[in-house]
Amino acid sequence: MSRSFTIDGVEIADASPCYVIAEIGHNHQGEIAQAKRLICAAKECGVDAVKLQKRSNRTLYTREFYDQPYKNELSFGRTYGEHREALEFGADEYRALLAHARDVGVTFFATPFDFESADLLAELDVPAFKFASGDLRNTPLQRHVASFRKPMLLSTGGATMGDVERAVDTILPINSQLCVLQCTAAYPASVEDLNLSVITTLRERFPQLVVGLSDHQNGIAMAVVAVMLGARVIEKHFTLDHALKGRDHAFSLMPEGMRRLVRDVHRIPAALGDPVKRPLPVEREPLEKMGKKLVAARELELGHVLTAEDIAIKSPADGGLPPYELERLIGRRLRRPIPFEDFVTFDDVEPLSEHAGAHAATQP
């Protein structure tokens, strides 16, 4: 069964380039101008899509949680609710950002954390929906978003395979456009906690689904490993400054890192090449310089019977015989005189007699 998943007209499959999503989240700090700068920077890095997070905070959180004091160096408000509201964009801001992304030429969508946010994003006609790991067990929200019949990406942080199967079984009867992302829901996630081998497990368990990685590790190398394992979607947090206020900035990629990530994952198919082991044209010159040939260790007369001491192994490999043919020259009589360091070929020696061949074979 062929894996295929399409976002905003771009098909994602095993044979396609890796699809890279820059997760802006709330790294815009509630500023529309900063969000636009992030979108432009992400596009310049070569990503396929940018993503935000949408919450309807008053309906999402319990009153107690919303009203709890939130006084720390990362806070944008006196309470957690005020903090979240300061970072939240409404419908008008989302319309402006969607238009900006279209002008820039990059796909824009978001993660809804609740029904109200999902409905808003559907009304705005975003081309895809992402589910955070915290909603992997939220089958009512999954069914609701699946009914929009837009591509869905499902993060699986903190999950058992049973949790993943439940979500997939909830969504697929309604919407076949689903991508499952391996994820470790730690911010940042250490290399030791990434469990990238789960990508292989997910590909085997869901042979019809594209599999990817939502990567919270603060480097780029592990995303490249994920693509080697078969991930075809990579999501990485993105910022313009690690020092900005907010939890996500420290482990987000800055433009130079994102540029390198996009470059490296797109290089993988070319680097893999094909499975045939063969010499390549680009190797010819270096290997001629480094390689070896068999040459005369001294001036050798016509009729001389060659011994191991008569032959030297020297660079460059610009003619003559390779060293592995040395044993086949020993005991042969020369048909011509060989100057010092001239290479020796089988044309320069007489055929080995049956008696001499048997004698040479018994020598230590």
N, C-alpha and C positions, 0 to 999 in steps of 0.2 A: 504493500500500500504506500502510495506516494504522500509524503508530508508536504503540506502547502498551507500557507497563511498569508493573507494579503492585508496590508495597512495602507490606506490612502493611495491605492493603485500600485503599490510596490509589493511584488510577490516575494515571500520568504520561504525558502525550501533548502533541503540539504545541499543542492548544487548552486545555491545563490550566495552572493556576498552576505556577510554578517550584517544584521540590522542593528544600528547603535542608537540608543535612546539616552539623551542627556536629561537626567532627572534634576530639574530646577527646584522642585518641591516648594519650600518657602524661603529659599536662599535669596529671593528678591526682597525680603524683609518688609513686605507690604507696600513696596514702592513700584508703581507702574513703570517708571522710567528705568529702574534697575532691572525689572523683568524684561523689558525690551532690549536692554544692553546684553543681558544673558542670552536671549534668543539669537541676537545677531552674532555674538561670540561663538555660540554653539554651532550655528550654521557655518561660520568660517572654519571651524574645526573639522567639518565634514560629516557631522552626525546626520542621521536620517530623520530624527524626531526629537522634540523637546516635550517635557511633561511637567505639569504642576500637580498640586494636591488640592482638592476641593472639599471643604467641610461646611456643614450648617451647624455651627457650634452649639447654639442653644438647644437644638433638638438632639444633637449627637451625645452630649455629655450630661451626666446627672447634675442636678442643681448643686449638690454638695461639691462635686468635682469642679464644676464651672466656677464656683464662688471661692474656692480655696485660695489662700494667699500664695503668691508665686513671686517671691522676692529673691532673685539671684542675678548673677552677672549676665545671664542669657535672656532675662525677662524683658518683654515689651509692654508689660502692664502690671498692675498691682495684684490682680488675681489671674488664675490660669485662663479663665474665660476672656478677660481683657487682653491677655497676651495672645491668645489665639485669634481674637477678633482683629487685633492690630496687624496680623499677618495675612488676613483673609481678603481675597478679591471677590467682588460681586459680579453680577451679570454684565454690567457695562464694561468693567475692566476686562472680563473674559472676552467679550466681543472685540474690544480693542486689541487684545493680544492675539486672538485668532486672525484678525485682519493683518496685524503686523507680521505674524508668522507666514501668512500667505504671500505678503509682499516680499519678505526675505527669501521665501522658497524652501521652508522647512515645515514638516508636519507637526501639528500641535494637538495634544490631548491631555487628559488629566486622570487622576485617581479619585473617584468619588468615595467618600467614607460613610455615606448615608443616602437614604432614598431621595431626599430633597435635592441633594447635590447631584445625584445621578440624573434626576429629571431635568435639572437646569442644563447639564452638559448635553443631554439628549436634545433638548430644545435648541441649543446652540449648534447642534449637528457636528459634534466633534467626531473625527473619523475612527476613534478607538477608545476603549476603556481599559484601565489597569486596575487590578485588585491588589491591595496591600495584604501582607501576610496576616494582619490582624482580622481580615475578613474571609480567610480561607474556610472558616466554619460557619460563615454567615450565608447559609443557603437561600434564605428569603431575598437578600439583596442580590445574590448571584442570579436567581431566577428573574428578578425584575430587570436587571441590566441585560441579561441574555435576550430578553424579549425585544430589545432595541435592534437586534440582529446586526450589531457592529462587532468588529474584531475585539476580542477580550484577551488580556494578558493576566495570568494568575501567579502571584508570588506564593511560595510555599514555605516560608520561614516558620520554624517551630512546629512543623507538621510531622505526623506519621504518614506512612503510605496510605493508610486507611482514610486519613483526612483528605489527602490529595484525590484519592479515588472517589470519595463522596462528592467533592466539588466538581470533578470532571463529569461524573454521572449526573449531577444536577444540571450542568450547563449544556452538555452535548445534545441531549434530545431537543433542546430549544435552539441552539446556536452552535454550528460546527466550527465556526471561526474562533478557535481557542489555542493559545500558546501557554505552556506551563513553564514557569521559571524556577529553577533551583535558587534558593535564597537562604541566607543565615541572618536572622532578624536581630543582629547586634550592630551597634553604630559607634565605632567601626567594628567590623568583624576581623578577627585574627586569621592568618593563613591556616592555622591548625583547626579552625572551626568551619572552614568553607565546605568541606565534604564534596568536592567537585566530582567524585566518582558517582554521586547520585544522578548526575546528568546522564550517565550511561544507563543507570537503573530506570530513569524516567523514559528514556528513548526506547528501552526494551518493553517497558510496561505499556506505553502508549505509542505504538508504532505509527499511528495515523497523525500524531500531533507534533508540531514544531516545539522544540525544547530550547530554553535559553537560561540566562543567568542574570539575576538581579544582584549586583555585586556591591557590597558595602565595605570591601577591603580598600585600603588607601593607596594601592598601587595599580599598575596596569598589567603586570605579568600574568596574574592568575586569570584574568579575562581571556588572555591569549590561550592559556591552557584549556579553558572552558571551550573555546571555539575548536581547538584540536579534538576535544572529546565529543563534539557534535552540536554544541550550542550554536544557534543561529540568530539569537537576539541577546544583546548585552545592554543592560541598563546600568549607568553609572551616575552618581550624584555629581553636580557641576556647580562651580562657583567662580567668581572673579577674584576672590581674596580669601585666603585661609584664615585671616585674622578678623574677619567680620563677626559680629555678634550673632550667635546661633549655633546649635549643636552640630548641624550637618556640615558647616563650612570646613572644619578641620580635616575630615576624611573625603571631601569632595575633590574631584579633579579640577585643576585650573586649566585655562585654555591650552597651554603647552602640553600638559599631560593628556588632555582629551584628544588633541591633534595626533599625538604619538599613538594613543590607543586605536583611533580610527585607522591610522596608517598601518599599524602592525596587524590588526585583525584582517584587513583587506589584503595584506601580503601573503596570508597563510596559504590560499589555494595555489598561488604561483610557487611558493616555497615547497609545498608538498610535491608538485610535479607529477610524474608518473612512476610506477613501481619498477621500471626496467633499469637495471644497473648497467651503465655504459659510460665510456669516456665522452666528455663534452668538449665542444670546440674551445670554450673558454679555458679549459684545463691544459690545452696542448702546449702553449708556451711555457707556463710554470713547470710542467712535468718534464719538458725537454731539458730545462735548466737544472732541475733537481734530480732527474732520473739518471740511470747508469747504463753503460754499455760495456761489452767485453773488448779490450784492446790488448795489443802486444805489450808485455811488461819489459821487453827489450827487443833489439833487432833480431829477427828470426829468419833463418836461411831456408831456401827452397829444399823440400824434402825432410825438414825437421819434424819429428814426431812430438806433438804437443803434450806438455805436462801442465799440472795445475800452476806451477811456478812461472810458466810462460805467459800466463793470462792475468791481466789486472782488470779490476772493476772500477770504472771512472766515469765521471760526468763530463760533458752533457750527453743526454741520450739522443744524439742527432743522427744516428745510423747504427749499423751493425746489429749485434745480437744482444738481447736482454740477459741479465745475470743468470736467470733460471736455466739458460741453455749451456752453461759452463760444462756440465758433466758430459754433454754430447760432443764436445770438442776434444776432450781429453783422449789421447791415443790416436788421433787422426794425424796423417802426414800432410804437410803443407804442399799445395800446388804452386805457390808463389812465395817469394820472400815478403815478409811483413815488416815494414819500418816500425820503429819504436812508437808506441801509442796510436798506431793505426788500428782501426777496428777490424775484427775478424768475423767472417761469415762462413756459412757452410759451403759456399762456392769456392772458398780458399783452401779447402781440405779435401782429401780423397775419402771415398767411402770407407767406413771402418770395416776391416776384414772380419770374417766370422771368428777366426782364431784370436785376433786382437780384441774383439768385442768380448769374447768369453774371458780372456785374460784380464781386461779392464774391469769386468763385472766382479772378479774375485778380489780386486785390490781393496785395502781398507780405506 
